[in-house]
Amino acid sequence: MTLDLGQELKDDFPILSHKVRGVSDLVYLDSAATSQKPKVVIAAESNFYTSTNATVHRSGHELGELASAAYEAARENIARFVGIEPGNLIFTKNATEGINLVAYAVLNATLLAKSGDKRYNKLAIGAEDSIVITEMEHHANIVPWQHLAQVTGARLEYLKVDESGRLDIDESKFSKSTKIVAITHQSNVLGSVTDVAKIVRFANKVGAMVVLDACQSVPHFNVDFKLLGVSAAAWSGHKMLGPTGVGCLYLNDELLGELPPFLLGGNMIENVTYESSTFRSDNAKFEAGTMNIAQVVGLSAAVDYLKNVGMNVIHEHVRELTGAALKGMLSMPGIRILGPTDLTDREGLVSFEVDGVHPHDVSQFLDSKGVAVRAGHHCAWPLHRKLGAVASSRASFYLYNTKEDVDVFLAALDQIRDYFKVA
Ligand SMILES: Cc1ncc(COP(=O)(O)O)c(C=O)c1O
């Protein structure tokens, strides 16, 4: 039984003692948007600025050395957490930038191949090729691929979401023309979890790269990108107790070596003359300019915190809370859950509609009781259209939530239709 976990950890998160509008205890159910930060993460970032601050990989003075060592130690810690080598981890500002990095690098490869640089022929994409994504992607994993398809003429294809809210991995969408398969590991609307191994198997058969949006998975359960066999994976630090402003991108050895850079400037070069430049061949190729050093150090502290609690313990706790929320919601009239209604292949968030009440009114009513949920299309507008919902409300759970939080949420939810006189 892990239902006491949230109670045990609450004091580690100063913001959770916030009184909503000066009155109600905060019940924070918006961790899928961004998680709250434990004291150790806030302290790690602050300590870096107090004792170690300098830019990295440039300055020969002591602080420069200390900052570089802290940055690279953080890289090692974060990389090991997801089963990869530190050399395959690139820091970005968020998951969105990581996915854009891959899409723009492929576009650059296409342009360079067209200009006659044969090194990029393999990566180049054109009208005869296809990119496969899914109907349940966040805009961050749709729009960059739409753009790549638009400017190269490639076809964009969608794997469908079935009636239950799970992905239908239809092998016929994978063909010799498929160059890229970009999928979410866990939907930020439906909560459903993708069978990545199956996707990788189908993609490998046709020689396509697999780009994983791991934003909602890395914070919630053990993930090993090498074991999964994906080519690339992007996620955000701020959803896993880390600071805002830092994201991570995994590139396997092949992509790390073959992709041309996305951003050009300081640190990523090998040599620069007035006429031309050559680039680093390691992960520094993708880290142009002064990086988000303090945030990377803060994210490493977040990883330590998660490891201390234990990812299996967190996973189990969040599943229990999600199960309790689903059970309570299913017993209420006028609630429509988007996504699977049982815990098979689905994780810690529940998006829902309240019959006759706009999601913004739902979230405002819940806020008046201290409960913070998200309302809107959650950056998944096409999916909402497919589901026939203008928008939805979403409650998402994390390690610091308690069973009482779920009870407060359910009790408030139960009053909404009466309050708006639609019951
Ligand atoms: C599944 C998924 N992908 C991508 C993103 C984008 O993350 P960020 O805004 O941190 O880049 C999010 C954030 O909500 C998400 O939930």
The ligand as a Gaussian input file, in Angstrom:
#p B3LYP/6-31G(d) Opt

LIG

0 1
 C        3.126000      14.436000     -24.509000
 C        3.781000      15.793000     -24.527000
 N        4.627000      16.092000     -25.514000
 C        5.245000      17.270000     -25.584000
 C        5.025000      18.245000     -24.636000
 C        5.735000      19.541000     -24.765000
 O        6.553000      19.764000     -23.651000
 P        7.266000      21.165000     -23.461000
 O        6.190000      22.201000     -23.507000
 O        7.925000      21.069000     -22.133000
 O        8.226000      21.295000     -24.591000
 C        4.128000      17.996000     -23.592000
 C        3.797000      19.041000     -22.619000
 O        2.688000      19.202000     -22.186000
 C        3.496000      16.729000     -23.535000
 O        2.631000      16.423000     -22.553000

